[in-house]
Amino acid sequence: MSIIQKYKDFKLNKLIEDGKSKFKSGFINAAVEDFEKALKIEPDNFIANYHLGEYYYKTRSYNKAKEHFEKLISHPECNHILYNYLGNIYRKLGLDLPAREAYNKALEIKPDFDLAWLNLGALMADKRLYDEEVREKIYHLLMNEKILFSEPPKNHKYKINTDTTQDWEQNVDYFINILNENPDYLDVQFLLSYALIKSRRLDEATEHLLEILKQKPDWAEAHLNLGGIYADKGEYERALEHLRKAQNLKPFLPEIMINLARIHFKQGENAKAICMFLRSFNIEKQSTKNEKATDYLHRAMEYYNDKSYESARDELERCIVVSPHWPDLYYKLGLVYEADGKDFLAIPNFKKALEIKPGYKEVNEKILHYFNLYLKDAQDKERSGNFNEAIKSYEKLLTIDDKQKEIYMKLYKLCMTVGNSIKAKNALEQYKALS
């Protein structure tokens, strides 16, 4: 082996090891740079392509992810997980036939790979193309999935004995005695309701959960358990109402998705059921990742409080790579940009948070604040005759809500006034498209 080749191998190995280490430590952008450099030395390197494929998949750059994963198909280390990734990527890109082939390939390698079965089922449900074997597998999984309830915290000061049904009956008596002495203890009432559920005294459990929710309507676990009771009794509309409330309050509880899946399956909505069941898998994985994301978030908020906005932004961006569907992260990132005087970068992050969680109160308030602020600014400039600046403010307004046809008409008239025919034409076209 020549000295040049030895140097190349040394450099390649160092870049790969550095990239893996940085990836693990959360220095994502630096890791990506190392892997990209490694590919310039060895374009088909498995580790570099795999990590980059995974990174681009998680950041929703599906074409780039596809490019890296497809390089590995003929590699001896290619496995069922890689084919499952490829199936998901093809689905995202609307390539249904390659997606189906990729999932089937994953199942050839590992026939009991449930996630590939579920992904294949979801694909076929979307297209109403049920394969009998897939139908049976999905049916089996959903039929064997029981309604789940939220368990009480294990570190609660009131001990629960859970060995037998008789123990649950004793728990009921125990908690009733505590509540007789302390009727305002909502946490004990929740424990009592759980003991009643386990004792199959569902009507009594329902009464206690309804009472809890009167006093504390944002208790997600109470909504989850009440929805579970209604689902168990076949009262699906009531069940869906409470499970959706629980989902809005705590989107990372896999029990919610599993219960929703079962209800939709019972109602014959197979495609919806499969998707919900799939999401429960993703949420369970997400909850383990959240611990790492939470560490980044704590550090980000420390930097934010110290007004070290660039460092806060870096930590939040690492956080988003780990948990890309956590709306709080985009909200916090928006706050960082806002504090740093960069509202034009804050707004897209607020909108992203709202896209993930439409009922996000604080984000809605932020969006409304900026909408009113930009609208007032534009109107003031228009009244003072500063038409060019008014146009800029109206354009900023459209970055918040691009469906406001009245604003397009306003822009059209102002652009005509200042002689900007190109912008006027574009504004008019948008106005007509929304009319």
SEBAZA-199219 format. One record per residue (C-alpha): residue in three letters; z negated, y, x. Coordinates in steps of 0.05 Angstrom, whole numbers, padded with zeros to 5 digits, always signed. Layout:
AlaZYX ...
END
This chain:
Met+00000+00000+00000 Ser+00020+00068+00028 Ile-00030+00124+00040 Ile+00005+00166-00014 Gln-00003+00110-00065 Lys-00076+00100-00046 Tyr-00088+00175-00056 Lys-00053+00173-00124 Asp-00096+00114-00146 Phe-00159+00148-00122 Lys-00140+00213-00159 Leu-00121+00174-00222 Asn-00187+00135-00223 Lys-00227+00199-00211 Leu-00192+00236-00268 Ile-00204+00177-00315 Glu-00277+00170-00298 Asp-00288+00246-00301 Gly-00253+00249-00368 Lys-00295+00192-00397 Ser-00359+00225-00371 Lys-00340+00294-00399 Phe-00319+00263-00465 Lys-00386+00228-00472 Ser-00424+00292-00453 Gly-00387+00333-00505 Phe-00343+00373-00458 Ile-00282+00356-00499 Asn-00232+00407-00475 Ala-00247+00392-00402 Ala-00240+00317-00416 Val-00173+00327-00450 Glu-00148+00365-00389 Asp-00169+00308-00343 Phe-00135+00256-00386 Glu-00071+00298-00390 Lys-00071+00304-00313 Ala-00081+00228-00308 Leu-00020+00216-00351 Lys+00023+00257-00303 Ile+00005+00206-00250 Glu+00010+00144-00295 Pro+00042+00159-00363 Asp+00024+00092-00394 Asn-00049+00091-00374 Phe-00087+00056-00430 Ile-00154+00093-00425 Ala-00124+00163-00421 Asn-00075+00150-00478 Tyr-00128+00118-00521 His-00178+00175-00513 Leu-00125+00227-00525 Gly-00099+00190-00586 Glu-00170+00186-00614 Tyr-00182+00260-00599 Tyr-00118+00284-00632 Tyr-00130+00238-00692 Lys-00200+00268-00702 Thr-00173+00339-00696 Arg-00117+00321-00745 Ser-00060+00330-00696 Tyr-00028+00267-00723 Asn+00039+00271-00688 Lys+00006+00278-00620 Ala-00042+00221-00636 Lys+00018+00178-00657 Glu+00053+00192-00592 His-00006+00169-00550 Phe-00024+00107-00592 Glu+00048+00083-00596 Lys+00052+00080-00520 Leu-00002+00026-00522 Ile+00029-00022-00572 Ser+00057-00068-00518 His-00004-00061-00474 Pro-00045-00126-00465 Glu-00109-00089-00486 Cys-00078-00067-00552 Asn-00126-00088-00608 His-00139-00087-00683 Ile-00175-00020-00680 Leu-00114+00013-00648 Tyr-00068-00014-00702 Asn-00116+00010-00755 Tyr-00114+00080-00724 Leu-00038+00077-00724 Gly-00038+00056-00798 Asn-00081+00115-00816 Ile-00037+00162-00776 Tyr+00027+00137-00809 Arg-00006+00146-00877 Lys-00024+00217-00860 Leu+00048+00230-00840 Gly+00075+00198-00903 Leu+00104+00138-00866 Asp+00083+00084-00916 Leu+00122+00024-00890 Pro+00100+00032-00817 Ala+00029+00043-00842 Arg+00031-00023-00880 Glu+00060-00059-00819 Ala+00005-00030-00774 Tyr-00051-00052-00821 Asn-00019-00122-00826 Lys-00016-00125-00750 Ala-00090-00107-00746 Leu-00105-00164-00795 Glu-00062-00213-00755 Ile-00107-00198-00695 Lys-00172-00198-00735 Pro-00165-00229-00805 Asp-00235-00210-00827 Phe-00228-00136-00808 Asp-00252-00106-00874 Leu-00234-00035-00857 Ala-00160-00053-00848 Trp-00162-00091-00914 Leu-00191-00030-00949 Asn-00141+00017-00916 Leu-00084-00028-00936 Gly-00112-00032-01006 Ala-00117+00044-01010 Leu-00045+00052-00986 Met-00020+00003-01037 Ala-00062+00034-01092 Asp-00032+00102-01077 Lys+00038+00073-01085 Arg+00019+00025-01142 Leu+00043-00033-01098 Tyr-00012-00085-01102 Asp-00005-00147-01060 Glu-00043-00205-01093 Glu-00082-00222-01029 Val-00103-00150-01019 Arg-00122-00143-01092 Glu-00167-00204-01087 Lys-00201-00180-01024 Ile-00215-00110-01052 Tyr-00238-00141-01118 His-00285-00187-01081 Leu-00315-00130-01039 Leu-00326-00084-01098 Met-00352-00137-01145 Asn-00404-00159-01094 Glu-00427-00087-01081 Lys-00489-00074-01122 Ile-00510-00007-01149 Leu-00551+00025-01094 Phe-00613+00068-01102 Ser-00644+00117-01053 Glu-00707+00087-01023 Pro-00771+00128-01013 Pro-00785+00151-00942 Lys-00819+00098-00900 Asn-00867+00147-00868 His-00897+00171-00934 Lys-00973+00175-00935 Tyr-00975+00132-00998 Lys-00960+00060-00977 Ile-00912+00017-01016 Asn-00918-00058-01016 Thr-00848-00088-01026 Asp-00852-00162-01015 Thr-00847-00188-01087 Thr-00833-00166-01159 Gln-00907-00172-01172 Asp-00919-00122-01115 Trp-00873-00073-01150 Glu-00914-00078-01214 Gln-00977-00065-01173 Asn-00942-00004-01142 Val-00928+00023-01211 Asp-01002+00019-01229 Tyr-01021+00049-01162 Phe-00976+00110-01170 Ile-00995+00121-01243 Asn-01068+00126-01221 Ile-01050+00178-01168 Leu-01009+00218-01218 Asn-01066+00217-01269 Glu-01108+00253-01217 Asn-01052+00297-01190 Pro-00999+00306-01244 Asp-00960+00358-01202 Tyr-00944+00311-01145 Leu-00868+00306-01152 Asp-00861+00262-01091 Val-00909+00211-01121 Gln-00870+00215-01187 Phe-00807+00199-01147 Leu-00843+00139-01115 Leu-00865+00116-01184 Ser-00794+00121-01211 Tyr-00769+00078-01154 Ala-00823+00026-01166 Leu-00803+00026-01240 Ile-00730+00015-01220 Lys-00749-00044-01176 Ser-00791-00071-01234 Arg-00729-00064-01279 Arg-00767-00015-01325 Leu-00706+00030-01326 Asp-00722+00071-01388 Glu-00789+00092-01359 Ala-00757+00107-01292 Thr-00706+00151-01328 Glu-00760+00192-01362 His-00794+00206-01295 Leu-00729+00224-01260 Leu-00709+00272-01316 Glu-00777+00305-01311 Ile-00770+00312-01235 Leu-00701+00344-01243 Lys-00728+00394-01294 Gln-00775+00420-01240 Lys-00730+00408-01180 Pro-00657+00406-01202 Asp-00630+00403-01130 Trp-00663+00337-01111 Ala-00602+00296-01090 Glu-00639+00229-01087 Ala-00665+00238-01157 His-00594+00250-01183 Leu-00570+00190-01143 Asn-00623+00144-01173 Leu-00613+00170-01244 Gly-00538+00161-01236 Gly-00552+00090-01211 Ile-00593+00074-01272 Tyr-00539+00099-01319 Ala-00487+00059-01280 Asp-00530-00003-01284 Lys-00534+00005-01359 Gly-00459+00017-01366 Glu-00466+00091-01386 Tyr-00412+00112-01337 Glu-00400+00184-01359 Arg-00474+00201-01351 Ala-00475+00163-01285 Leu-00415+00202-01258 Glu-00447+00269-01278 His-00510+00256-01236 Leu-00475+00221-01178 Arg-00428+00281-01171 Lys-00487+00328-01170 Ala-00518+00285-01116 Gln-00452+00286-01078 Asn-00449+00362-01079 Leu-00520+00367-01054 Lys-00516+00313-01000 Pro-00444+00293-00984 Phe-00465+00247-00927 Leu-00502+00194-00969 Pro-00458+00131-00968 Glu-00497+00103-01029 Ile-00465+00157-01072 Met-00394+00136-01053 Ile-00409+00062-01063 Asn-00437+00075-01133 Leu-00378+00120-01151 Ala-00330+00065-01126 Arg-00362+00013-01170 Ile-00359+00057-01231 His-00286+00075-01220 Phe-00270+00001-01209 Lys-00306-00018-01274 Gln-00265+00035-01309 Gly-00200+00006-01282 Glu-00187+00064-01234 Asn-00172+00019-01175 Ala-00140+00071-01129 Lys-00199+00119-01137 Ala-00249+00062-01128 Ile-00218+00039-01063 Cys-00216+00109-01035 Met-00289+00121-01053 Phe-00308+00055-01021 Leu-00269+00074-00959 Arg-00305+00140-00955 Ser-00372+00103-00956 Phe-00351+00069-00891 Asn-00332+00135-00860 Ile-00396+00168-00883 Glu-00439+00113-00852 Lys-00403+00125-00786 Gln-00409+00199-00796 Ser-00484+00196-00807 Thr-00494+00164-00739 Lys-00450+00217-00707 Asn-00490+00272-00742 Glu-00549+00260-00695 Lys-00505+00280-00636 Ala-00474+00337-00676 Thr-00543+00362-00695 Asp-00562+00368-00621 Tyr-00500+00411-00609 Leu-00517+00452-00671 His-00588+00466-00649 Arg-00563+00490-00581 Ala-00509+00532-00615 Met-00561+00566-00659 Glu-00605+00580-00598 Tyr-00546+00614-00564 Tyr-00530+00651-00629 Asn-00601+00678-00635 Asp-00597+00700-00562 Lys-00531+00735-00578 Ser-00494+00690-00528 Tyr-00436+00683-00576 Glu-00386+00650-00530 Ser-00434+00594-00512 Ala-00453+00586-00586 Arg-00379+00579-00604 Asp-00368+00526-00550 Glu-00426+00484-00576 Leu-00401+00490-00648 Glu-00331+00469-00628 Arg-00359+00407-00594 Cys-00398+00395-00657 Ile-00335+00399-00700 Val-00299+00347-00657 Val-00357+00299-00671 Ser-00364+00317-00745 Pro-00300+00350-00769 His-00318+00345-00843 Trp-00386+00378-00840 Pro-00378+00445-00877 Asp-00440+00476-00847 Leu-00408+00476-00778 Tyr-00349+00519-00800 Tyr-00397+00566-00836 Lys-00440+00573-00773 Leu-00378+00583-00730 Gly-00356+00638-00779 Leu-00424+00671-00771 Val-00417+00669-00695 Tyr-00348+00703-00698 Glu-00374+00753-00748 Ala-00434+00772-00704 Asp-00385+00779-00646 Gly-00345+00829-00686 Lys-00286+00782-00697 Asp-00282+00777-00773 Phe-00208+00758-00768 Leu-00231+00693-00736 Ala-00293+00685-00780 Ile-00254+00684-00845 Pro-00211+00622-00830 Asn-00275+00584-00814 Phe-00309+00607-00878 Lys-00247+00584-00916 Lys-00248+00517-00882 Ala-00321+00507-00902 Leu-00303+00525-00973 Glu-00244+00476-00972 Ile-00291+00419-00954 Lys-00347+00441-01001 Pro-00319+00485-01058 Gly-00387+00501-01087 Tyr-00416+00528-01022 Lys-00455+00588-01048 Glu-00466+00625-00981 Val-00393+00618-00961 Asn-00369+00642-01029 Glu-00412+00703-01021 Lys-00382+00716-00952 Ile-00311+00709-00977 Leu-00325+00755-01035 His-00358+00806-00988 Tyr-00297+00809-00943 Phe-00249+00811-01002 Asn-00284+00871-01032 Leu-00291+00904-00964 Tyr-00217+00898-00948 Leu-00197+00919-01018 Lys-00239+00982-01015 Asp-00213+00998-00946 Ala-00141+00989-00968 Gln-00151+01032-01031 Asp-00186+01088-00991 Lys-00129+01090-00940 Glu-00077+01090-00995 Arg-00111+01147-01032 Ser-00115+01188-00968 Gly-00040+01178-00956 Asn-00049+01134-00894 Phe+00001+01084-00920 Asn+00014+01045-00855 Glu-00060+01031-00847 Ala-00066+01014-00921 Ile-00011+00961-00911 Lys-00050+00930-00854 Ser-00113+00926-00897 Tyr-00075+00895-00956 Glu-00046+00844-00908 Lys-00117+00828-00884 Leu-00136+00818-00957 Leu-00082+00766-00964 Thr-00111+00725-00907 Ile-00170+00713-00954 Asp-00131+00699-01017 Asp-00055+00694-01012 Lys-00046+00681-01087 Gln-00060+00754-01109 Lys+00008+00774-01136 Glu-00015+00844-01153 Ile-00029+00855-01079 Tyr+00042+00833-01061 Met+00069+00884-01111 Lys+00024+00938-01081 Leu+00050+00919-01012 Tyr+00122+00921-01036 Lys+00114+00992-01062 Leu+00078+01017-01000 Cys+00129+00985-00953 Met+00185+01017-00992 Thr+00149+01084-00987 Val+00144+01080-00910 Gly+00215+01051-00904 Asn+00195+00981-00880 Ser+00249+00943-00918 Ile+00236+00875-00884 Lys+00162+00873-00904 Ala+00180+00900-00973 Lys+00230+00844-00983 Asn+00180+00791-00962 Ala+00126+00819-01007 Leu+00173+00820-01066 Glu+00194+00748-01054 Gln+00121+00727-01053 Tyr+00107+00766-01117 Lys+00165+00731-01153 Ala+00143+00663-01127 Leu+00074+00673-01159 Ser+00100+00703-01225 
END
